[in-house]
Amino acid sequence: MPATPQMRKANDKAAKNITKRGNVKLTSKKDNQYPVSPEMIALFVFVVIGSAVFQIIQSVWMAY
């Protein structure tokens, strides 16, 4: 059974890795990516700062 083009490409990539003898990249992911997306960080900051501002406003209102 002949190999599909995708399988041939994968086999070529693996064959190139075999000839490197220990210098194979451990992962294909980029190393400079954050574990948490910037959107989640922005949401967290919004919730923390927003709750602090709300607490300050509430304490000012209760003082009167």
PQR file of N, CA, C, O and H, with PARSE charges and radii, in Angstrom:
ATOM      1  N   MET A   1       0.853  -1.176   0.000 -0.4000 1.5000
ATOM      2  CA  MET A   1       0.000   0.000   0.000 -0.0000 2.0000
ATOM      3  C   MET A   1       0.900   1.241   0.000  0.5500 1.7000
ATOM      4  O   MET A   1       1.744   1.381   0.886 -0.5500 1.4000
ATOM      5  N   PRO A   2       0.740   2.136  -0.966 -0.5600 1.5000
ATOM      6  CA  PRO A   2       1.597   3.325  -1.027  0.2800 2.0000
ATOM      7  C   PRO A   2       1.258   4.301   0.087  0.5500 1.7000
ATOM      8  O   PRO A   2       0.120   4.394   0.549 -0.5500 1.4000
ATOM      9  N   ALA A   3       2.284   5.020   0.494 -0.4000 1.5000
ATOM     10  CA  ALA A   3       2.110   6.001   1.572 -0.0000 2.0000
ATOM     11  C   ALA A   3       1.447   7.258   1.021  0.5500 1.7000
ATOM     12  O   ALA A   3       1.667   7.650  -0.125 -0.5500 1.4000
ATOM     13  H   ALA A   3       3.208   4.945   0.119  0.4000 1.0000
ATOM     14  N   THR A   4       0.645   7.867   1.853 -0.4000 1.5000
ATOM     15  CA  THR A   4       0.002   9.123   1.464 -0.0000 2.0000
ATOM     16  C   THR A   4       1.033  10.245   1.529  0.5500 1.7000
ATOM     17  O   THR A   4       2.066  10.088   2.179 -0.5500 1.4000
ATOM     18  H   THR A   4       0.466   7.550   2.784  0.4000 1.0000
ATOM     19  N   PRO A   5       0.775  11.374   0.870 -0.5600 1.5000
ATOM     20  CA  PRO A   5       1.730  12.490   0.933  0.2800 2.0000
ATOM     21  C   PRO A   5       1.990  12.969   2.365  0.5500 1.7000
ATOM     22  O   PRO A   5       3.111  13.349   2.704 -0.5500 1.4000
ATOM     23  N   GLN A   6       0.963  12.949   3.188 -0.4000 1.5000
ATOM     24  CA  GLN A   6       1.139  13.378   4.571 -0.0000 2.0000
ATOM     25  C   GLN A   6       2.052  12.417   5.322  0.5500 1.7000
ATOM     26  O   GLN A   6       2.891  12.833   6.121 -0.5500 1.4000
ATOM     27  H   GLN A   6       0.053  12.640   2.913  0.4000 1.0000
ATOM     28  N   MET A   7       1.875  11.128   5.055 -0.4000 1.5000
ATOM     29  CA  MET A   7       2.698  10.129   5.734 -0.0000 2.0000
ATOM     30  C   MET A   7       4.148  10.210   5.267  0.5500 1.7000
ATOM     31  O   MET A   7       5.070  10.058   6.069 -0.5500 1.4000
ATOM     32  H   MET A   7       1.193  10.790   4.407  0.4000 1.0000
ATOM     33  N   ARG A   8       4.352  10.450   3.967 -0.4000 1.5000
ATOM     34  CA  ARG A   8       5.713  10.603   3.462 -0.0000 2.0000
ATOM     35  C   ARG A   8       6.398  11.805   4.104  0.5500 1.7000
ATOM     36  O   ARG A   8       7.574  11.742   4.463 -0.5500 1.4000
ATOM     37  H   ARG A   8       3.604  10.574   3.316  0.4000 1.0000
ATOM     38  N   LYS A   9       5.648  12.904   4.245 -0.4000 1.5000
ATOM     39  CA  LYS A   9       6.195  14.107   4.862 -0.0000 2.0000
ATOM     40  C   LYS A   9       6.585  13.824   6.321  0.5500 1.7000
ATOM     41  O   LYS A   9       7.655  14.232   6.772 -0.5500 1.4000
ATOM     42  H   LYS A   9       4.693  12.955   3.953  0.4000 1.0000
ATOM     43  N   ALA A  10       5.712  13.124   7.051 -0.4000 1.5000
ATOM     44  CA  ALA A  10       6.004  12.776   8.438 -0.0000 2.0000
ATOM     45  C   ALA A  10       7.203  11.846   8.530  0.5500 1.7000
ATOM     46  O   ALA A  10       8.030  11.989   9.430 -0.5500 1.4000
ATOM     47  H   ALA A  10       4.843  12.792   6.684  0.4000 1.0000
ATOM     48  N   ASN A  11       7.305  10.894   7.607 -0.4000 1.5000
ATOM     49  CA  ASN A  11       8.443   9.974   7.610 -0.0000 2.0000
ATOM     50  C   ASN A  11       9.751  10.703   7.319  0.5500 1.7000
ATOM     51  O   ASN A  11      10.769  10.422   7.951 -0.5500 1.4000
ATOM     52  H   ASN A  11       6.633  10.778   6.876  0.4000 1.0000
ATOM     53  N   ASP A  12       9.733  11.633   6.374 -0.4000 1.5000
ATOM     54  CA  ASP A  12      10.930  12.417   6.069 -0.0000 2.0000
ATOM     55  C   ASP A  12      11.372  13.243   7.271  0.5500 1.7000
ATOM     56  O   ASP A  12      12.563  13.338   7.570 -0.5500 1.4000
ATOM     57  H   ASP A  12       8.906  11.861   5.860  0.4000 1.0000
ATOM     58  N   LYS A  13      10.403  13.836   7.951 -0.4000 1.5000
ATOM     59  CA  LYS A  13      10.723  14.642   9.123 -0.0000 2.0000
ATOM     60  C   LYS A  13      11.335  13.762  10.222  0.5500 1.7000
ATOM     61  O   LYS A  13      12.299  14.168  10.871 -0.5500 1.4000
ATOM     62  H   LYS A  13       9.436  13.759   7.708  0.4000 1.0000
ATOM     63  N   ALA A  14      10.790  12.584  10.430 -0.4000 1.5000
ATOM     64  CA  ALA A  14      11.318  11.675  11.445 -0.0000 2.0000
ATOM     65  C   ALA A  14      12.704  11.180  11.051  0.5500 1.7000
ATOM     66  O   ALA A  14      13.575  11.031  11.909 -0.5500 1.4000
ATOM     67  H   ALA A  14      10.006  12.255   9.903  0.4000 1.0000
ATOM     68  N   ALA A  15      12.916  10.927   9.771 -0.4000 1.5000
ATOM     69  CA  ALA A  15      14.224  10.462   9.313 -0.0000 2.0000
ATOM     70  C   ALA A  15      15.286  11.534   9.533  0.5500 1.7000
ATOM     71  O   ALA A  15      16.419  11.217   9.896 -0.5500 1.4000
ATOM     72  H   ALA A  15      12.209  11.049   9.074  0.4000 1.0000
ATOM     73  N   LYS A  16      14.933  12.789   9.318 -0.4000 1.5000
ATOM     74  CA  LYS A  16      15.876  13.874   9.562 -0.0000 2.0000
ATOM     75  C   LYS A  16      16.209  13.960  11.046  0.5500 1.7000
ATOM     76  O   LYS A  16      17.353  14.233  11.408 -0.5500 1.4000
ATOM     77  H   LYS A  16      14.013  13.046   9.023  0.4000 1.0000
ATOM     78  N   ASN A  17      15.222  13.729  11.906 -0.4000 1.5000
ATOM     79  CA  ASN A  17      15.463  13.770  13.341 -0.0000 2.0000
ATOM     80  C   ASN A  17      16.373  12.635  13.790  0.5500 1.7000
ATOM     81  O   ASN A  17      17.174  12.806  14.709 -0.5500 1.4000
ATOM     82  H   ASN A  17      14.293  13.507  11.611  0.4000 1.0000
ATOM     83  N   ILE A  18      16.256  11.496  13.157 -0.4000 1.5000
ATOM     84  CA  ILE A  18      17.072  10.345  13.542 -0.0000 2.0000
ATOM     85  C   ILE A  18      18.542  10.614  13.263  0.5500 1.7000
ATOM     86  O   ILE A  18      19.413  10.201  14.028 -0.5500 1.4000
ATOM     87  H   ILE A  18      15.606  11.357  12.410  0.4000 1.0000
ATOM     88  N   THR A  19      18.812  11.307  12.165 -0.4000 1.5000
ATOM     89  CA  THR A  19      20.215  11.561  11.812 -0.0000 2.0000
ATOM     90  C   THR A  19      20.852  12.624  12.690  0.5500 1.7000
ATOM     91  O   THR A  19      22.072  12.786  12.652 -0.5500 1.4000
ATOM     92  H   THR A  19      18.104  11.642  11.543  0.4000 1.0000
ATOM     93  N   LYS A  20      20.077  13.349  13.476 -0.4000 1.5000
ATOM     94  CA  LYS A  20      20.641  14.384  14.348 -0.0000 2.0000
ATOM     95  C   LYS A  20      21.267  13.799  15.611  0.5500 1.7000
ATOM     96  O   LYS A  20      22.071  14.474  16.254 -0.5500 1.4000
ATOM     97  H   LYS A  20      19.086  13.217  13.506  0.4000 1.0000
ATOM     98  N   ARG A  21      20.937  12.608  15.974 -0.4000 1.5000
ATOM     99  CA  ARG A  21      21.525  11.863  17.098 -0.0000 2.0000
ATOM    100  C   ARG A  21      21.597  12.660  18.390  0.5500 1.7000
ATOM    101  O   ARG A  21      22.686  13.004  18.848 -0.5500 1.4000
ATOM    102  H   ARG A  21      20.284  12.060  15.451  0.4000 1.0000
ATOM    103  N   GLY A  22      20.455  12.955  18.975 -0.4000 1.5000
ATOM    104  CA  GLY A  22      20.413  13.601  20.275 -0.0000 2.0000
ATOM    105  C   GLY A  22      20.183  15.095  20.231  0.5500 1.7000
ATOM    106  O   GLY A  22      19.979  15.708  21.279 -0.5500 1.4000
ATOM    107  H   GLY A  22      19.570  12.676  18.603  0.4000 1.0000
ATOM    108  N   ASN A  23      20.209  15.696  19.074 -0.4000 1.5000
ATOM    109  CA  ASN A  23      19.981  17.125  18.955 -0.0000 2.0000
ATOM    110  C   ASN A  23      18.570  17.432  18.464  0.5500 1.7000
ATOM    111  O   ASN A  23      18.340  18.461  17.829 -0.5500 1.4000
ATOM    112  H   ASN A  23      20.376  15.198  18.223  0.4000 1.0000
ATOM    113  N   VAL A  24      17.649  16.558  18.752 -0.4000 1.5000
ATOM    114  CA  VAL A  24      16.268  16.710  18.296 -0.0000 2.0000
ATOM    115  C   VAL A  24      15.537  17.674  19.217  0.5500 1.7000
ATOM    116  O   VAL A  24      15.678  17.601  20.437 -0.5500 1.4000
ATOM    117  H   VAL A  24      17.836  15.722  19.268  0.4000 1.0000
ATOM    118  N   LYS A  25      14.753  18.581  18.633 -0.4000 1.5000
ATOM    119  CA  LYS A  25      13.928  19.465  19.458 -0.0000 2.0000
ATOM    120  C   LYS A  25      12.927  18.617  20.232  0.5500 1.7000
ATOM    121  O   LYS A  25      12.353  17.670  19.695 -0.5500 1.4000
ATOM    122  H   LYS A  25      14.638  18.641  17.641  0.4000 1.0000
ATOM    123  N   LEU A  26      12.727  18.963  21.487 -0.4000 1.5000
ATOM    124  CA  LEU A  26      11.826  18.179  22.321 -0.0000 2.0000
ATOM    125  C   LEU A  26      10.367  18.440  22.000  0.5500 1.7000
ATOM    126  O   LEU A  26       9.526  17.557  22.171 -0.5500 1.4000
ATOM    127  H   LEU A  26      13.193  19.733  21.924  0.4000 1.0000
ATOM    128  N   THR A  27      10.056  19.645  21.536 -0.4000 1.5000
ATOM    129  CA  THR A  27       8.670  19.971  21.247 -0.0000 2.0000
ATOM    130  C   THR A  27       8.619  20.889  20.041  0.5500 1.7000
ATOM    131  O   THR A  27       9.598  21.563  19.718 -0.5500 1.4000
ATOM    132  H   THR A  27      10.739  20.362  21.398  0.4000 1.0000
ATOM    133  N   SER A  28       7.490  20.911  19.390 -0.4000 1.5000
ATOM    134  CA  SER A  28       7.339  21.792  18.238 -0.0000 2.0000
ATOM    135  C   SER A  28       6.662  23.101  18.628  0.5500 1.7000
ATOM    136  O   SER A  28       6.466  23.973  17.782 -0.5500 1.4000
ATOM    137  H   SER A  28       6.695  20.363  19.652  0.4000 1.0000
ATOM    138  N   LYS A  29       6.302  23.246  19.903 -0.4000 1.5000
ATOM    139  CA  LYS A  29       5.674  24.476  20.371 -0.0000 2.0000
ATOM    140  C   LYS A  29       6.708  25.584  20.479  0.5500 1.7000
ATOM    141  O   LYS A  29       7.897  25.325  20.667 -0.5500 1.4000
ATOM    142  H   LYS A  29       6.461  22.537  20.591  0.4000 1.0000
ATOM    143  N   LYS A  30       6.250  26.806  20.360 -0.4000 1.5000
ATOM    144  CA  LYS A  30       7.144  27.945  20.524 -0.0000 2.0000
ATOM    145  C   LYS A  30       7.409  28.146  22.016  0.5500 1.7000
ATOM    146  O   LYS A  30       6.507  28.003  22.841 -0.5500 1.4000
ATOM    147  H   LYS A  30       5.284  27.017  20.207  0.4000 1.0000
ATOM    148  N   ASP A  31       8.646  28.477  22.348 -0.4000 1.5000
ATOM    149  CA  ASP A  31       9.029  28.623  23.745 -0.0000 2.0000
ATOM    150  C   ASP A  31       8.600  29.954  24.342  0.5500 1.7000
ATOM    151  O   ASP A  31       8.525  30.083  25.564 -0.5500 1.4000
ATOM    152  H   ASP A  31       9.379  28.593  21.678  0.4000 1.0000
ATOM    153  N   ASN A  32       8.318  30.951  23.503 -0.4000 1.5000
ATOM    154  CA  ASN A  32       8.031  32.278  24.029 -0.0000 2.0000
ATOM    155  C   ASN A  32       6.539  32.529  24.235  0.5500 1.7000
ATOM    156  O   ASN A  32       6.134  33.685  24.363 -0.5500 1.4000
ATOM    157  H   ASN A  32       8.379  30.847  22.510  0.4000 1.0000
ATOM    158  N   GLN A  33       5.731  31.513  24.271 -0.4000 1.5000
ATOM    159  CA  GLN A  33       4.305  31.696  24.510 -0.0000 2.0000
ATOM    160  C   GLN A  33       4.031  31.697  26.014  0.5500 1.7000
ATOM    161  O   GLN A  33       4.679  30.991  26.786 -0.5500 1.4000
ATOM    162  H   GLN A  33       6.060  30.575  24.167  0.4000 1.0000
ATOM    163  N   TYR A  34       3.049  32.514  26.401 -0.4000 1.5000
ATOM    164  CA  TYR A  34       2.654  32.565  27.798 -0.0000 2.0000
ATOM    165  C   TYR A  34       1.742  31.388  28.125  0.5500 1.7000
ATOM    166  O   TYR A  34       0.991  30.943  27.257 -0.5500 1.4000
ATOM    167  H   TYR A  34       2.523  33.088  25.774  0.4000 1.0000
ATOM    168  N   PRO A  35       1.785  30.872  29.350 -0.5600 1.5000
ATOM    169  CA  PRO A  35       0.881  29.789  29.715  0.2800 2.0000
ATOM    170  C   PRO A  35      -0.575  30.261  29.830  0.5500 1.7000
ATOM    171  O   PRO A  35      -1.500  29.453  29.744 -0.5500 1.4000
ATOM    172  N   VAL A  36      -0.773  31.577  30.025 -0.4000 1.5000
ATOM    173  CA  VAL A  36      -2.110  32.153  30.129 -0.0000 2.0000
ATOM    174  C   VAL A  36      -2.232  33.224  29.056  0.5500 1.7000
ATOM    175  O   VAL A  36      -1.300  33.996  28.830 -0.5500 1.4000
ATOM    176  H   VAL A  36      -0.022  32.233  30.095  0.4000 1.0000
ATOM    177  N   SER A  37      -3.383  33.268  28.399 -0.4000 1.5000
ATOM    178  CA  SER A  37      -3.561  34.239  27.325 -0.0000 2.0000
ATOM    179  C   SER A  37      -3.644  35.660  27.881  0.5500 1.7000
ATOM    180  O   SER A  37      -4.041  35.854  29.031 -0.5500 1.4000
ATOM    181  H   SER A  37      -4.140  32.641  28.583  0.4000 1.0000
ATOM    182  N   PRO A  38      -3.276  36.642  27.080 -0.5600 1.5000
ATOM    183  CA  PRO A  38      -3.360  38.035  27.527  0.2800 2.0000
ATOM    184  C   PRO A  38      -4.790  38.456  27.866  0.5500 1.7000
ATOM    185  O   PRO A  38      -4.998  39.315  28.723 -0.5500 1.4000
ATOM    186  N   GLU A  39      -5.769  37.857  27.199 -0.4000 1.5000
ATOM    187  CA  GLU A  39      -7.169  38.174  27.506 -0.0000 2.0000
ATOM    188  C   GLU A  39      -7.532  37.746  28.918  0.5500 1.7000
ATOM    189  O   GLU A  39      -8.247  38.463  29.619 -0.5500 1.4000
ATOM    190  H   GLU A  39      -5.600  37.160  26.503  0.4000 1.0000
ATOM    191  N   MET A  40      -7.047  36.586  29.340 -0.4000 1.5000
ATOM    192  CA  MET A  40      -7.339  36.113  30.696 -0.0000 2.0000
ATOM    193  C   MET A  40      -6.636  36.982  31.744  0.5500 1.7000
ATOM    194  O   MET A  40      -7.186  37.226  32.818 -0.5500 1.4000
ATOM    195  H   MET A  40      -6.467  36.004  28.771  0.4000 1.0000
ATOM    196  N   ILE A  41      -5.445  37.438  31.437 -0.4000 1.5000
ATOM    197  CA  ILE A  41      -4.735  38.335  32.360 -0.0000 2.0000
ATOM    198  C   ILE A  41      -5.490  39.649  32.478  0.5500 1.7000
ATOM    199  O   ILE A  41      -5.640  40.184  33.576 -0.5500 1.4000
ATOM    200  H   ILE A  41      -4.998  37.239  30.565  0.4000 1.0000
ATOM    201  N   ALA A  42      -5.974  40.181  31.336 -0.4000 1.5000
ATOM    202  CA  ALA A  42      -6.732  41.432  31.354 -0.0000 2.0000
ATOM    203  C   ALA A  42      -8.023  41.268  32.154  0.5500 1.7000
ATOM    204  O   ALA A  42      -8.401  42.165  32.908 -0.5500 1.4000
ATOM    205  H   ALA A  42      -5.853  39.746  30.444  0.4000 1.0000
ATOM    206  N   LEU A  43      -8.696  40.137  31.998 -0.4000 1.5000
ATOM    207  CA  LEU A  43      -9.920  39.880  32.759 -0.0000 2.0000
ATOM    208  C   LEU A  43      -9.615  39.825  34.254  0.5500 1.7000
ATOM    209  O   LEU A  43     -10.353  40.395  35.058 -0.5500 1.4000
ATOM    210  H   LEU A  43      -8.389  39.408  31.385  0.4000 1.0000
ATOM    211  N   PHE A  44      -8.552  39.155  34.626 -0.4000 1.5000
ATOM    212  CA  PHE A  44      -8.165  39.056  36.031 -0.0000 2.0000
ATOM    213  C   PHE A  44      -7.863  40.433  36.613  0.5500 1.7000
ATOM    214  O   PHE A  44      -8.316  40.757  37.711 -0.5500 1.4000
ATOM    215  H   PHE A  44      -7.952  38.692  33.973  0.4000 1.0000
ATOM    216  N   VAL A  45      -7.101  41.243  35.883 -0.4000 1.5000
ATOM    217  CA  VAL A  45      -6.766  42.589  36.350 -0.0000 2.0000
ATOM    218  C   VAL A  45      -8.035  43.433  36.463  0.5500 1.7000
ATOM    219  O   VAL A  45      -8.195  44.184  37.425 -0.5500 1.4000
ATOM    220  H   VAL A  45      -6.734  40.981  34.991  0.4000 1.0000
ATOM    221  N   PHE A  46      -8.929  43.314  35.493 -0.4000 1.5000
ATOM    222  CA  PHE A  46     -10.186  44.060  35.531 -0.0000 2.0000
ATOM    223  C   PHE A  46     -11.003  43.688  36.766  0.5500 1.7000
ATOM    224  O   PHE A  46     -11.545  44.564  37.439 -0.5500 1.4000
ATOM    225  H   PHE A  46      -8.798  42.704  34.712  0.4000 1.0000
ATOM    226  N   VAL A  47     -11.089  42.416  37.059 -0.4000 1.5000
ATOM    227  CA  VAL A  47     -11.876  41.958  38.212 -0.0000 2.0000
ATOM    228  C   VAL A  47     -11.234  42.441  39.515  0.5500 1.7000
ATOM    229  O   VAL A  47     -11.939  42.916  40.405 -0.5500 1.4000
ATOM    230  H   VAL A  47     -10.648  41.705  36.512  0.4000 1.0000
ATOM    231  N   VAL A  48      -9.928  42.328  39.638 -0.4000 1.5000
ATOM    232  CA  VAL A  48      -9.253  42.717  40.881 -0.0000 2.0000
ATOM    233  C   VAL A  48      -9.328  44.224  41.092  0.5500 1.7000
ATOM    234  O   VAL A  48      -9.705  44.686  42.169 -0.5500 1.4000
ATOM    235  H   VAL A  48      -9.355  41.942  38.915  0.4000 1.0000
ATOM    236  N   ILE A  49      -8.968  44.989  40.062 -0.4000 1.5000
ATOM    237  CA  ILE A  49      -8.995  46.448  40.202 -0.0000 2.0000
ATOM    238  C   ILE A  49     -10.429  46.954  40.305  0.5500 1.7000
ATOM    239  O   ILE A  49     -10.708  47.876  41.072 -0.5500 1.4000
ATOM    240  H   ILE A  49      -8.662  44.614  39.187  0.4000 1.0000
ATOM    241  N   GLY A  50     -11.340  46.358  39.541 -0.4000 1.5000
ATOM    242  CA  GLY A  50     -12.739  46.765  39.614 -0.0000 2.0000
ATOM    243  C   GLY A  50     -13.342  46.523  40.982  0.5500 1.7000
ATOM    244  O   GLY A  50     -14.100  47.353  41.484 -0.5500 1.4000
ATOM    245  H   GLY A  50     -11.114  45.609  38.918  0.4000 1.0000
ATOM    246  N   SER A  51     -13.015  45.397  41.587 -0.4000 1.5000
ATOM    247  CA  SER A  51     -13.555  45.119  42.918 -0.0000 2.0000
ATOM    248  C   SER A  51     -12.941  46.060  43.957  0.5500 1.7000
ATOM    249  O   SER A  51     -13.613  46.458  44.909 -0.5500 1.4000
ATOM    250  H   SER A  51     -12.400  44.723  41.179  0.4000 1.0000
ATOM    251  N   ALA A  52     -11.675  46.413  43.777 -0.4000 1.5000
ATOM    252  CA  ALA A  52     -11.045  47.347  44.712 -0.0000 2.0000
ATOM    253  C   ALA A  52     -11.699  48.729  44.609  0.5500 1.7000
ATOM    254  O   ALA A  52     -11.980  49.363  45.627 -0.5500 1.4000
ATOM    255  H   ALA A  52     -11.129  46.090  43.004  0.4000 1.0000
ATOM    256  N   VAL A  53     -11.938  49.187  43.390 -0.4000 1.5000
ATOM    257  CA  VAL A  53     -12.592  50.483  43.194 -0.0000 2.0000
ATOM    258  C   VAL A  53     -14.008  50.448  43.763  0.5500 1.7000
ATOM    259  O   VAL A  53     -14.432  51.394  44.426 -0.5500 1.4000
ATOM    260  H   VAL A  53     -11.710  48.672  42.563  0.4000 1.0000
ATOM    261  N   PHE A  54     -14.730  49.381  43.511 -0.4000 1.5000
ATOM    262  CA  PHE A  54     -16.088  49.240  44.049 -0.0000 2.0000
ATOM    263  C   PHE A  54     -16.064  49.263  45.573  0.5500 1.7000
ATOM    264  O   PHE A  54     -16.939  49.875  46.187 -0.5500 1.4000
ATOM    265  H   PHE A  54     -14.385  48.613  42.972  0.4000 1.0000
ATOM    266  N   GLN A  55     -15.097  48.620  46.191 -0.4000 1.5000
ATOM    267  CA  GLN A  55     -14.980  48.592  47.646 -0.0000 2.0000
ATOM    268  C   GLN A  55     -14.704  49.988  48.183  0.5500 1.7000
ATOM    269  O   GLN A  55     -15.267  50.379  49.205 -0.5500 1.4000
ATOM    270  H   GLN A  55     -14.387  48.123  45.693  0.4000 1.0000
ATOM    271  N   ILE A  56     -13.846  50.742  47.510 -0.4000 1.5000
ATOM    272  CA  ILE A  56     -13.543  52.110  47.945 -0.0000 2.0000
ATOM    273  C   ILE A  56     -14.791  52.989  47.848  0.5500 1.7000
ATOM    274  O   ILE A  56     -15.088  53.752  48.768 -0.5500 1.4000
ATOM    275  H   ILE A  56     -13.388  50.425  46.679  0.4000 1.0000
ATOM    276  N   ILE A  57     -15.515  52.883  46.743 -0.4000 1.5000
ATOM    277  CA  ILE A  57     -16.742  53.681  46.575 -0.0000 2.0000
ATOM    278  C   ILE A  57     -17.761  53.311  47.637  0.5500 1.7000
ATOM    279  O   ILE A  57     -18.419  54.182  48.206 -0.5500 1.4000
ATOM    280  H   ILE A  57     -15.274  52.263  45.996  0.4000 1.0000
ATOM    281  N   GLN A  58     -17.892  52.016  47.902 -0.4000 1.5000
ATOM    282  CA  GLN A  58     -18.862  51.559  48.900 -0.0000 2.0000
ATOM    283  C   GLN A  58     -18.478  52.052  50.296  0.5500 1.7000
ATOM    284  O   GLN A  58     -19.353  52.443  51.069 -0.5500 1.4000
ATOM    285  H   GLN A  58     -17.357  51.308  47.440  0.4000 1.0000
ATOM    286  N   SER A  59     -17.207  52.040  50.626 -0.4000 1.5000
ATOM    287  CA  SER A  59     -16.793  52.495  51.953 -0.0000 2.0000
ATOM    288  C   SER A  59     -16.968  54.018  52.100  0.5500 1.7000
ATOM    289  O   SER A  59     -17.254  54.499  53.196 -0.5500 1.4000
ATOM    290  H   SER A  59     -16.497  51.722  49.998  0.4000 1.0000
ATOM    291  N   VAL A  60     -16.800  54.771  51.016 -0.4000 1.5000
ATOM    292  CA  VAL A  60     -17.020  56.210  51.064 -0.0000 2.0000
ATOM    293  C   VAL A  60     -18.500  56.491  51.272  0.5500 1.7000
ATOM    294  O   VAL A  60     -18.850  57.381  52.047 -0.5500 1.4000
ATOM    295  H   VAL A  60     -16.568  54.381  50.125  0.4000 1.0000
ATOM    296  N   TRP A  61     -19.362  55.767  50.610 -0.4000 1.5000
ATOM    297  CA  TRP A  61     -20.800  55.962  50.762 -0.0000 2.0000
ATOM    298  C   TRP A  61     -21.285  55.600  52.160  0.5500 1.7000
ATOM    299  O   TRP A  61     -22.175  56.259  52.698 -0.5500 1.4000
ATOM    300  H   TRP A  61     -19.078  55.044  49.980  0.4000 1.0000
ATOM    301  N   MET A  62     -20.717  54.576  52.741 -0.4000 1.5000
ATOM    302  CA  MET A  62     -21.139  54.136  54.074 -0.0000 2.0000
ATOM    303  C   MET A  62     -20.620  55.081  55.152  0.5500 1.7000
ATOM    304  O   MET A  62     -21.140  55.075  56.268 -0.5500 1.4000
ATOM    305  H   MET A  62     -19.994  54.040  52.304  0.4000 1.0000
ATOM    306  N   ALA A  63     -19.615  55.885  54.851 -0.4000 1.5000
ATOM    307  CA  ALA A  63     -19.062  56.815  55.836 -0.0000 2.0000
ATOM    308  C   ALA A  63     -20.019  57.973  56.097  0.5500 1.7000
ATOM    309  O   ALA A  63     -19.973  58.579  57.168 -0.5500 1.4000
ATOM    310  H   ALA A  63     -19.192  55.890  53.945  0.4000 1.0000
ATOM    311  N   TYR A  64     -20.875  58.288  55.146 -0.4000 1.5000
ATOM    312  CA  TYR A  64     -21.808  59.423  55.323 -0.0000 2.0000
ATOM    313  C   TYR A  64     -23.067  59.012  56.000  0.5500 1.7000
ATOM    314  O   TYR A  64     -23.948  59.842  56.222 -0.5500 1.4000
ATOM    315  H   TYR A  64     -20.913  57.796  54.276  0.4000 1.0000
TER
END
